[in-house]
Each structure stands twice: as structure tokens, then as C-alpha cells.
Amino acid sequence: MMESTINIENVVASTKLAEEFDLIKIESELEGAEYNKEKFPGLVYRVKSPRAAFLIFTSGKVVCTGAKNVEDVRTVITNMAQTLKSIGFQDVNLSPEIHVQNIVASADLKTDLNLNAIALGLGLENIEYEPEQFPGLVYRIKTPKVVVLIFSSGKLVVTGGKSPEECEEGVKIVRVQLENLGLL
């Protein structure tokens, strides 16, 4: 297995921990929990170790964001389930199915890139490049279904991946295509 070329910056995952939650009760029991129904329909709760944030909804659904890897997501969601049980929610699923919704990763090709040449080389149907609006080139890859932001510094941001492997594959596709175009 070749060494990873990506750094995972954020993993967003969802799960269902119960049939319903009383968010007012959770807010009163968990220090630092924030619930303001007028502003947002979910309760926001941050945890420190591993670092992540939760959006908890009355439907029992939970979104976890901010984790740096998929293992941490499992850990923090399991911990959250146990915390909710400990404050009186008896029907919490302690081993829920977790769905990774999105992974944001970064990579560095370690060379300056000519985005105008890349825009022409990759073909305009798969890319968006409007330097007046945004300094990066937006490249949509069909398989795996990821979006790669390419910057003139050689830095890449991959988003939309459901696994680290998909993000890794997105970077590999960009690298191979730029090499083939003689732009790397």
C-alpha cells in the first residue's frame, strides 16, 4: 500500500441514536450544549477528545462533524450514545449504524501550477475556473464522485468523498492527468 498523500481535515457522519430526543433536557444536562430553536432546529454540542461537534435533532438523528478520521467518528458517536444514556435516555442505540456523508481532505503536489493551462487541458465540461470569484480551479470527478479544488500553489482540497480511499483516488486522478498533460 502506497503511503497516504492526503490529510483528512474533516469527516461528517450521520446516525440515528433514538426514536426521539428531548433537546431541552439534553441542553440542561450537558454542560456547553446549545439549543436555540428559533435559530436552528438542532442542539449543538462539542466534545474535546477526540475533537468533534454534534448536531442532535428531536427525531433522534445525529450529525457528527469535525473529526479528523473515521475511527474518531466511531469513538465520539459511541461516547455520545453512552453520555445520553447516562443522563436518562434509556432507549439510546449504543452501537448505531454510522454513515459517512462527506470527507474533506487536503494534499500538496509540491509544485506551482498554471491553472489557466490546467483549465484548458482538463476540458471545460468538468471544471469551473473563475479566478475573479475564487482563486482555485474546481474539478468535478465522476468516479469516485469527488470534487477537487486545485490551487496555483499546488495545494489540493478534496471534498465529497465517502471514504479516505475515494479522496486518495481523487488526488491520484488529478496527478495522473496533470502528468499526462505535461503540467506537473
C-alpha positions in Angstrom: 0.0 0.0 0.0 1.5 3.3 -1.0 1.7 5.9 1.8 -1.2 8.3 2.1 -0.8 11.6 0.2 -3.8 13.1 1.9 -4.5 14.7 5.2 -8.1 14.3 6.4 -9.3 17.7 7.6 -13.0 16.9 8.4 -15.3 13.9 8.5 -19.1 14.4 8.5 -21.2 11.4 9.5 -24.8 10.8 10.5 -26.5 8.2 12.6 -29.8 7.6 14.4 -29.4 7.1 18.2 -33.0 7.0 19.2 -36.6 7.4 18.1 -36.8 10.9 19.7 -34.8 13.3 21.9 -35.9 16.0 24.3 -33.4 18.6 23.3 -34.3 20.9 26.3 -33.5 18.1 28.7 -30.2 17.4 26.9 -29.3 21.1 27.0 -30.0 21.3 30.7 -27.9 18.1 31.5 -24.9 18.6 29.2 -22.5 21.5 30.0 -21.8 23.6 26.9 -24.8 22.2 24.9 -26.6 24.9 22.9 -30.2 24.7 21.8 -32.0 27.7 20.3 -35.0 26.5 18.3 -35.5 29.9 16.7 -32.0 29.9 15.3 -31.5 26.2 14.4 -33.7 23.1 14.8 -30.9 21.0 16.4 -28.9 21.1 19.6 -25.1 21.8 19.2 -22.7 20.0 21.4 -18.9 20.0 21.2 -16.6 17.3 22.6 -12.8 17.7 23.2 -11.2 14.3 22.9 -11.3 13.3 20.1 -12.4 16.7 18.9 -15.8 16.8 17.2 -19.1 18.6 17.2 -22.6 17.1 17.2 -25.9 18.3 15.9 -28.6 16.4 17.7 -32.2 16.6 16.5 -35.6 15.8 18.1 -36.0 13.0 15.5 -33.2 11.0 17.2 -30.9 11.7 14.3 -27.4 12.9 15.0 -24.8 14.5 12.7 -21.1 14.5 13.8 -18.7 16.9 12.2 -15.1 18.0 12.8 -13.5 14.6 13.4 -10.1 14.0 11.7 -10.6 10.4 10.8 -13.3 7.7 10.5 -12.2 5.8 13.7 -12.6 9.0 15.8 -16.2 9.4 14.4 -17.0 5.9 15.7 -15.4 6.7 19.1 -17.2 10.0 19.6 -20.6 8.7 18.4 -20.3 5.7 20.8 -19.2 8.0 23.6 -22.1 10.4 22.8 -24.6 7.5 22.9 -23.3 6.4 26.3 -23.4 10.0 27.6 -27.1 10.3 26.5 -27.9 7.0 28.2 -26.2 8.2 31.4 -28.4 11.4 31.6 -31.6 9.3 31.4 -32.3 8.4 27.8 -32.8 4.7 28.2 -33.6 3.8 24.5 -30.4 5.0 23.0 -28.8 2.7 20.5 -25.2 2.1 21.8 -23.9 0.6 18.5 -25.7 2.5 15.8 -25.1 2.3 12.1 -22.8 5.2 11.1 -23.0 6.7 7.6 -20.1 8.8 6.4 -21.6 11.7 4.4 -18.6 13.7 3.4 -14.8 13.7 3.9 -12.7 16.8 3.3 -9.1 16.1 2.7 -6.1 18.2 1.6 -3.0 17.2 -0.4 0.0 19.0 -1.8 1.6 18.4 -5.2 4.6 20.4 -4.0 4.9 22.5 -7.2 3.4 25.7 -8.6 0.6 25.1 -11.1 -0.6 27.0 -14.1 -4.4 27.0 -13.6 -5.2 28.5 -17.0 -3.3 25.7 -18.8 -5.0 23.1 -16.5 -8.4 24.5 -17.2 -7.8 24.2 -20.9 -6.2 20.8 -20.6 -8.9 19.2 -18.4 -11.7 20.4 -20.7 -14.3 22.9 -19.7 -17.1 20.4 -19.2 -15.7 19.0 -15.9 -14.2 22.2 -14.4 -15.1 25.7 -13.1 -12.5 28.3 -13.1 -13.3 31.9 -12.5 -10.2 33.5 -10.8 -12.1 36.8 -10.2 -14.6 34.9 -8.0 -12.4 32.1 -6.4 -8.7 31.5 -6.6 -9.0 27.8 -7.2 -10.0 25.6 -10.1 -13.0 23.4 -9.3 -12.7 19.9 -10.9 -15.6 17.5 -10.6 -14.6 13.9 -11.0 -17.3 11.4 -11.8 -15.8 8.2 -10.4 -15.2 8.4 -7.5 -17.7 11.2 -7.1 -15.5 13.8 -5.6 -14.7 17.5 -6.2 -11.1 18.6 -6.2 -10.1 22.2 -5.7 -6.8 22.9 -7.4 -4.8 25.9 -6.3 -1.8 27.5 -8.1 0.3 26.8 -5.1 0.0 23.0 -5.8 -2.3 22.5 -2.9 -5.5 20.4 -3.4 -8.6 20.1 -1.4 -10.8 17.1 -2.0 -14.4 17.1 -0.9 -17.4 14.8 -1.3 -15.6 11.6 -0.7 -17.4 8.9 1.4 -14.1 7.2 2.4 -10.4 8.2 2.7 -9.8 5.8 -0.3 -12.1 7.9 -2.5 -10.3 11.1 -1.6 -6.9 9.4 -2.2 -8.2 8.2 -5.6 -9.3 11.8 -6.5 -5.8 13.1 -5.8 -4.3 10.3 -7.9 -6.6 11.0 -10.9 -5.6 14.7 -10.8 -1.9 13.8 -10.5 -2.0 11.4 -13.4 -4.0 13.8 -15.6 -1.6 16.7 -14.9 1.4 14.4 -15.6 -0.2 13.3 -18.9 -0.8 16.9 -19.9 2.8 17.8 -19.0 1.6 20.3 -16.4 3.1 18.7 -13.3 
